[in-house]
Structures are given as structure tokens and as C-alpha cells.
Amino acid sequence: MELELKKETLCFYEFSTAATAVHEEATETIVPDYCPDIARIIDSDGKVFLRGKDIQGDKAIVTGSVKVTVLFTPEGENGIRNLEFSLPFNTSLSNKDFEHCQSLFARVHIQSIETKSLNPRKIFTRVLLTVRLQGLKSTKADFCTDISAQSALGIAQMARQETLNLITAYTEKDFTFTDEIAIPAGKEAVLEILSCTITPSVQETKIFGAKLIVKGILLAELLYRSEQQGIASATAELPFSQIMEIEESPEDAAAAITLQLSGMDYHIGSDENPDDRRRVTLAVYLSAQACIRRSVQFRCISDVYSTVYEVTPTMSNLQCTGEINAFTRRQSVRQTIEVGVVPSAVLSTAISFDEVNVSREDNTAVLQTMAHVKLLFLDEGGVPLVAERQLECTCRVEVSPECSCTASVRYGGDLSVAISSNGIEIRFSADFSVEAADRRQLLGLTDMTVDTEHPKDTSQLPSIVLKVFDEDESLWDIAKRYSTTAEVIRAANDMDEDCACSAGQLLLIPRKR
């Protein structure tokens, strides 16, 4: 007898489990001849540049460098000088899920950096890096969407329509951004750049067919020595846009962008006027990875049986994502940092965040992270000092208990720094990006066999059964138990197709003939 299973293939990407480790690099550095002797190290900072990512079997390998900037006071001179050098790193993590992945997402940030002077011409630097790696793999899943069978087989099927949010496209692109930072009027011109920090962020994405438009901001922060031998700072928000090639996608699809620095160059002056000390030319090298997630309507067979023969179905479980609710919450942070001296001026402020920890309380997700604040300031005698503090940031958002919740945080701006009698008061905003996803198990039919050689023995079953409907059961369950169909039960009880049974209702269940 004829039996045909109509199948559909789901093609999508999914992330592997994440592997996390702490990697250490240390080095001794000779102070170059062009630098004066080091009297005292004020501070050290670093920027992570990723050079390469690769997957070899179950091992993921990441290479890059940390550009270390050391600020110090020189022997016999006033003010601040700097020393910059690169500290290369090469780290690998093993994860059995990596073996089937085609792309690698790497997040590497500095956990701590320590620099001390061994003598006026040599320093020791140790850097601890937190490395988080996650693979992306292409996946296919075949499910039956319909069963075409002769009526003599007595096949009954239950179909369900699902709305899934799947990653259906992935792309990556390396690009270079160049721009100029203008020193604002009222600030002194630049004699020497002491440090430059770049923080990239994505503000907007748009999809037009096979084109993904990415718009964002590079927050540039400069610390420099002025022509009058003072210390000054300047900040600028530099807009950028990029076009990335993707697979054809609908305009309502969502794009998630990951930006990673791979290098940076800067110098005083512009291309037109290299001697212009009121401009700084900046070149930033970035790597962008984009995942396109779209809503897909999918039909599958969730159960099947025969009223005539024994059926052996093959079912498959698929962990998938239903509705996704993404939103941002801004949290204001305010703290007075006691520095132990009387500050006279704040030269620069650096703010970074740890990963966000998510805990659940009924319908609430509690988002917690630590903000690392570093202040470079002058005391009343003009001596440069550094104060570092960790500030707890907490945000509570409403999330359904049935949904999984992930979150990230970034600096939201609104920075305000004021000197008070108790120290330095700092205010800023933390932007929490939250994604609440309905994670579910999709159980669907992939194959089935019908034992037509041995029909069911229904001779011992009564021709009619009276049963009180229990709300814990469905009409489908009852029909399956008594080898009949829901349609036969509805017809026998004069029930419309969209009419639901009520608890305690007496049902007449005839045997299907």
C-alpha cells in the first residue's frame, strides 16, 4: 500500500558551547634610547588586537597582540612620558563542539595588567587575558511536514505549525577606518600623544536583499602632552558605515554584529597638513562578523499512529528558538571615589566592564556586572596619580520564566567627573543589551514504518465506549488509545471542529470501521 512522507530540510547555523580560559603573557622590556630614564611608573594600559582565528579539529587557536602603553615620570624632568610596545600572544582551547564548526567568534579582553620598574632602563610587564571562544556551525535537519497514505492504512497524523527564529546567514569582513580628530578650540595643541583608546559600537543595521548596511560609532579618547608641557585630553565620536555581502535575506531579518580591533595607527597632523598640531590622524583596523537571524514558519508532524496497523515512528528532537525579545536598559552609575589626597585636576577617565551575570527571580532577570573605573589625576602639588575602583552595576528587567535570558553591557556615555571634598565624584551610564528568547524542544517525525503484515487485533475492543473527558488528556490522546480518530469522536458527539471538550463531559467513542 502506498505511503509517502513529504519532508522539508531546515538549514541554519547554531553556536557551539563556549570555552573560556585565562591566558598569561609576561615580558621584560628595555627602555629605548630615545626615552628618558624612568623615575616612577604612573600607570599601564593595553589594547587587544586580534590577528588570526582558526579551528583545527576540536582545537580553536587565536593569535594577536596586546599594545601596552606605560605612562611614567622621567628622571630629572617634569610631566608625563610614555612607552609603547607590543606583547604577542598565541592561545588555544579545546572543545569537542569545535570540530564541526566553520567559523570562530573570539572575545579577548584584559583582566589585569601589571608593570613595574626593574631599574631606570628596564621594566617588567605581566598581562592576564580572559579568552572566550565560541564556534558557529552549519546545521541541517530533515522533518516530515505531511503524510500521504491510502485510506486503508488508517494513518492519523498530528501536525503543528511553529514560528522559529533561526540564524540563516553568516558573513565576515575586515575593513579599515580612517579619520581625523580635531582638537577643540580652547584646548592646547598636541606636542606628543601619550595614549589613544578606541571603543567601537554598532548603532544601526539595515538589510537590502544581499546587502547588509552597518552603521556605528568609534569613540576615540586621546591623552596628550601639550606644547606648553601640560597634560590634556580630547574625545571624539567618529561615525562609520560599512556594506557587507550576505545571503539574500528579508528586510525584517535581524543582524547581530561583532566588532573586534585588529590594529591601530595614529599620528599628529593631517594628510593635507602634516604639521597641523591641532589634528590627529587615526587609522583603525577592524574585523566584523555578522549573523542574520530571521523568522521562519515551519510545519512538522508531532505524532502519528494507525487505526489498522502498528506504526513505528522515528522522532527527532531539535533545540530551537521561538520568539525573541531584544531591548536595551540604561542604568545610571554614581560614586564618589576617595583618593587619599586633595585632587586638583582629572586628566582622563577609563571605564570597562566585566561579563554580565544573569540570575532569575520569578518573572525578573537580575543583571549584574562590575564596572572598572580608572582615573588619572593630579594632586594639589601637580603630581600625576592613578585611582582604580570596581563599581557594582545591577539592572532588573522583566523576563518570562519560560524564556532564556542573555545580556551584555557597554559604556553608555553621559560621563561627568567632579572634584569634591571627599575625592572625585564620577557619574556615567551603563547600557545593558538584553535578549529574552523562547527556547524550546521541537519534536518532529523524520521517518516511520507500518507493519502491514500484522494488522491490529481489535476484536476484543467494545464497539462503543463511554468516557468522561479529563482535562489532562486531549481528544487526540483518547482517539489514539482507542484506535479511532478525533474526527470520528467529534462526529459521534455532534462537536464542531473548533469546539473544545470541557472537563467532566461524557464522550461517546465508537470504534473506527
Secondary structure, 3 states (H helix, E strand, C coil): CCEEEEEEEEEEEEECCCEEEEEEEEEEEECCCCCCCEEEEEEEEEEEEEEEEEEECCEEEEEEEEEEEEEEEECCCCCCEEEEEEEEEEEEEECHHHHHCCEEEEEEEEEEEEEEEEECCEEEEEEEEEEEEEEEEEEEEEEEEEEEECHHHCEEEEEEEEEEEEEEEEEEEEEEEEEEEECCCCCCCEEEEEEEEEEEEEEEEEEEEEEEEEEEEEEEEEEEEECCCCEEEEEEEEEEEEEEEEEEECCCCEEEEEEEEEEEEEEEECCCCCCCCCEEEEEEEEEEEEEEEEEEEEEEEEEEEECCEEEEEEEEEEEEEEEEEEEEEEEEEEEEECCCCCEEEEEEEEEEECCCEEEEECCEEEEEEEEEEEEEEEECCCCEEEEEEEEEEEEEEECCCCCEEEEEEEEEEEEEEEEECCEEEEEEEEEEEEEEEEEEEEEEEEEEEEEEEEECCCCCCCCEEEEECCCCCCHHHHHHHCCCCHHHHHHHCCCCCCCCCCCCCEEEEECCC
